[in-house]
Amino acid sequence: MIMYRPVGTEELKLIVESDYREFPPRLPSQPIFYPVFNERYATEIAAQWNVKYNADHRGYVTRFEVEDTYLEQFEIHTVGAGYHQELWVPAEELETFNRHIIGKIQVIGAFSA
């Protein structure tokens, strides 16, 4: 399944360091990893939230593929409009999640203030 993740510059640097193969571990204050199901929603977060709240006022949209059968264990959460759908992956599961990414994480959008 194709998924999307809005990220800031610091998270993107860590993705690049992994050769675009994995998302970095969550911070202690971040118990959940939230990949989203559509580019529109990811773009809204990157362009509105990341640009506003990140120190460098930049946000990025990443696209990646994850094995369908692996994702079936996670409940889909709609957190706003009907297209605001995301998975809630516990932080302790992120290393396993990364092993189920097919290919590389792509940066498909960049936004700044």
C-alpha positions as CSV (number, residue, x, y, z in Angstrom):
1,M,0.0,0.0,0.0
2,I,1.2,3.5,-0.8
3,M,1.4,5.7,2.3
4,Y,2.5,9.3,3.0
5,R,4.2,11.0,5.9
6,P,4.7,14.8,6.4
7,V,8.0,15.5,8.0
8,G,10.2,18.4,9.0
9,T,13.8,19.1,8.1
10,E,15.3,17.3,11.2
11,E,13.3,14.1,10.5
12,L,14.1,14.3,6.8
13,K,17.9,14.5,7.6
14,L,17.6,11.2,9.5
15,I,15.7,9.6,6.6
16,V,18.4,10.6,4.2
17,E,21.1,9.2,6.6
18,S,19.2,5.8,6.4
19,D,19.5,6.0,2.6
20,Y,15.8,6.7,2.4
21,R,15.0,3.3,3.9
22,E,13.5,4.0,7.3
23,F,11.9,6.5,9.5
24,P,13.8,7.5,12.7
25,P,12.8,6.4,16.1
26,R,10.2,8.5,17.8
27,L,11.1,10.9,20.6
28,P,10.0,10.0,24.2
29,S,7.2,12.6,23.8
30,Q,6.0,10.9,20.6
31,P,4.4,7.6,21.5
32,I,2.7,7.1,18.1
33,F,4.0,7.2,14.5
34,Y,1.3,8.5,12.1
35,P,1.6,7.6,8.4
36,V,-1.4,8.9,6.4
37,F,-3.3,7.4,3.5
38,N,-3.3,10.2,1.0
39,E,-1.1,12.9,-0.4
40,R,-3.7,15.7,0.1
41,Y,-3.8,15.1,3.8
42,A,0.0,14.9,4.1
43,T,0.4,18.1,2.0
44,E,-2.0,19.9,4.4
45,I,0.1,18.9,7.4
46,A,3.5,19.7,5.8
47,A,2.4,23.0,4.3
48,Q,0.3,24.3,7.3
49,W,1.6,22.6,10.4
50,N,5.3,21.8,9.7
51,V,5.9,25.2,8.0
52,K,4.3,27.0,10.9
53,Y,5.8,25.1,13.9
54,N,9.3,23.9,12.7
55,A,12.2,26.2,13.6
56,D,13.2,26.5,9.9
57,H,9.6,26.9,8.7
58,R,9.9,24.0,6.2
59,G,7.8,20.9,5.7
60,Y,8.1,17.9,3.3
61,V,5.8,15.2,2.1
62,T,7.2,11.7,1.8
63,R,5.7,8.7,-0.1
64,F,6.5,5.1,0.5
65,E,5.1,1.6,0.1
66,V,4.4,-0.8,2.9
67,E,3.5,-4.5,2.7
68,D,-0.3,-4.7,2.7
69,T,-0.5,-7.8,4.9
70,Y,1.6,-6.1,7.6
71,L,-0.6,-3.0,7.7
72,E,-3.8,-5.0,8.3
73,Q,-3.0,-5.2,12.0
74,F,-3.4,-1.5,12.5
75,E,-6.7,0.3,12.8
76,I,-7.5,3.2,10.4
77,H,-8.3,6.4,12.3
78,T,-10.2,9.3,10.7
79,V,-9.2,12.4,12.6
80,G,-11.1,15.2,10.8
81,A,-12.5,15.3,7.3
82,G,-13.2,12.0,5.6
83,Y,-9.8,12.0,3.9
84,H,-7.9,12.7,7.1
85,Q,-7.1,9.0,7.6
86,E,-4.0,7.7,9.3
87,L,-2.6,4.7,11.0
88,W,-1.5,4.8,14.7
89,V,1.6,2.8,14.9
90,P,3.0,2.5,18.4
91,A,6.5,3.9,18.7
92,E,7.9,0.6,19.8
93,E,6.7,-0.9,16.6
94,L,8.4,1.5,14.3
95,E,11.6,-0.6,13.8
96,T,9.4,-3.5,12.6
97,F,7.3,-1.1,10.5
98,N,10.5,0.1,8.7
99,R,11.4,-3.5,7.8
100,H,8.1,-3.8,5.9
101,I,8.8,-0.7,3.7
102,I,9.2,-1.8,0.1
103,G,11.9,0.2,-1.7
104,K,12.9,3.7,-0.7
105,I,11.1,6.6,0.9
106,Q,10.6,9.4,-1.7
107,V,10.3,13.1,-1.0
108,I,7.5,14.3,-3.3
109,G,6.8,17.8,-1.9
110,A,8.6,20.7,-0.1
111,F,7.1,23.7,1.5
112,S,8.4,26.8,3.2
113,A,7.1,30.0,4.7
